[in-house]
Amino acid sequence: MRLRSFFFSIFSFSHSPSSSSRFSSLSAAMSPALEKSRQGNGECNEVSKSKVTVVGSGNWGSVAAKLIASNALKLLSFHDEVRMWVFEEVLPNGEKLTDVINKTNENVKYLPGIKLGRNVVADPDLENAVKEANMLVFVTPHQFMDGICKKLDGKITGNVEAISLVKGMEVKKEGPCMISSLISKQLGINCCVLMGANIANEIAVEKFSEATVGYKGSREIAETWVQLFSTPYFMVTPVHDVEGVELCGTLKNVVAIAAGFVDGLEMGNNTKAAIMRIGLREMKALSKLLFPSVKDSTFFESCGVADVITTCLGGRNRRVAEAFAKSGGKRSFDELEAEMLQGQKLQGVSTAKEVYEVLNHCGWLEMFPLFSTVHQICTGRLQPEAIVQYRENKL
């Protein structure tokens, strides 16, 4: 069980604060005192103000930039300008995506029709985008994060904090590594996480939603992230369980793939509810095997059961898996992703592969029949109907 020892040695266990404390802190974070306008009494020294860069500009990255930009204008402790790193693309009309975003204040490819805020500045140069920033928000497909961190290695200096909105994990020779841990190790900075029942397009049009900030160590930085993301329509709660929060955000995409298979095969709501319950059980069981410090209460936060529900009802992973099942598994996920997502990336299929590798390495495949079956369906070893053709093994 060398892999388990690897996990257990990396992360420490801390108790979470009480619910009442968390909600009172949230109220404080959203209070007018913390959202002073520039016309308030006095100004913060420009040098002492925090500068924020969003690393990523897809659907969710653009929404994150919109949330942060609205608060940066209100909070005295932040610079108005919010940089957003954009992987440069040429649009069908020949214009560069970065130029169009800066000209129209809109990500016309990944979040059309939504104004990001005039203080959002798109930048195609990764190193330049993060230069001088002391608060980094990572929100890209997880398969790109290793390369991004390598490009930024040695470029991040000073007292810098990070938060990851990335859902997924890296599987390396020495074992799997959560994205927040990857960021912390390669860049030498503390990294919180933000996960939750967050379908980006709904938040973009300011429909009420919740999210969870997972942190370890000082609660103070978690409260800063809460301030930066919270709006009247986006309620953020800090939880002292970074591993639990991040694993919820990662593993729920595998459950969503399973839910999509059920929908594609028209198996009905009872079956879908059963798959969601079994999926949540496997999420909790695997999280606790990998990180004994993970708290039961985390699964009742927005990042847990709420995210499972919304992702299995309306997320992109469910939608593409539904199309896969309707084709009888004859159309590949790569083909469907390219056709249906306009450049966005699936997370569930690659995460299912990574989870399968971990389970196989540890000898846990029989303990997690749903996770194991999802991967085998995705790779064509089993037909979509196999999603319900197994007996649940109790831990």
Stockholm file with secondary structure:
# STOCKHOLM 1.0

chainA/1-395         MRLRSFFFSIFSFSHSPSSSSRFSSLSAAMSPALEKSRQGNGECNEVSKSKVTVVGSGNWGSVAAKLIASNALKLLSFHDEVRMWVFEEVLPNGEKLTDVINKTNENVKYLPGIKLGRNVVADPDLENAVKEANMLVFVTPHQFMDGICKKLDGKITGNVEAISLVKGMEVKKEGPCMISSLISKQLGINCCVLMGANIANEIAVEKFSEATVGYKGSREIAETWVQLFSTPYFMVTPVHDVEGVELCGTLKNVVAIAAGFVDGLEMGNNTKAAIMRIGLREMKALSKLLFPSVKDSTFFESCGVADVITTCLGGRNRRVAEAFAKSGGKRSFDELEAEMLQGQKLQGVSTAKEVYEVLNHCGWLEMFPLFSTVHQICTGRLQPEAIVQYRENKL
#=GR chainA/1-395 SS CHHHHHHHHHCCCCCCCCHHHHHHHHHHHTSTTTSCCTTSSSCCCGGGSEEEEEECCSHHHHHHHHHHHHHHTTCTTEEEEEEEECCCCBCTTSCBHHHHHHHHSBCTTTSTTCBCCTTEEEESCHHHHHTTCSEEEECSCGGGHHHHHHHHTTTCCSSCEEEECCCCEEEETTEEEEHHHHHHHHHCCEEEEEECSCCHHHHHTTCCEEEEEECCSCHHHHHHHHHHHCBTTEEEEEESCHHHHHHHHHHHHHHHHHHHHHHHTTCCHHHHHHHHHHHHHHHHHHHHHHCTTCCGGGGGSIIIIIHHHHHHHHCHHHHHHHHHHHTTTCSCHHHHHHHHSTTCCCCHHHHHHHHHHHHHHHTCGGGCHHHHHHHHHHTTSSCGGGGGSSCCCCC
#=GC SS_cons         CHHHHHHHHHCCCCCCCCHHHHHHHHHHHTSTTTSCCTTSSSCCCGGGSEEEEEECCSHHHHHHHHHHHHHHTTCTTEEEEEEEECCCCBCTTSCBHHHHHHHHSBCTTTSTTCBCCTTEEEESCHHHHHTTCSEEEECSCGGGHHHHHHHHTTTCCSSCEEEECCCCEEEETTEEEEHHHHHHHHHCCEEEEEECSCCHHHHHTTCCEEEEEECCSCHHHHHHHHHHHCBTTEEEEEESCHHHHHHHHHHHHHHHHHHHHHHHTTCCHHHHHHHHHHHHHHHHHHHHHHCTTCCGGGGGSIIIIIHHHHHHHHCHHHHHHHHHHHTTTCSCHHHHHHHHSTTCCCCHHHHHHHHHHHHHHHTCGGGCHHHHHHHHHHTTSSCGGGGGSSCCCCC
//
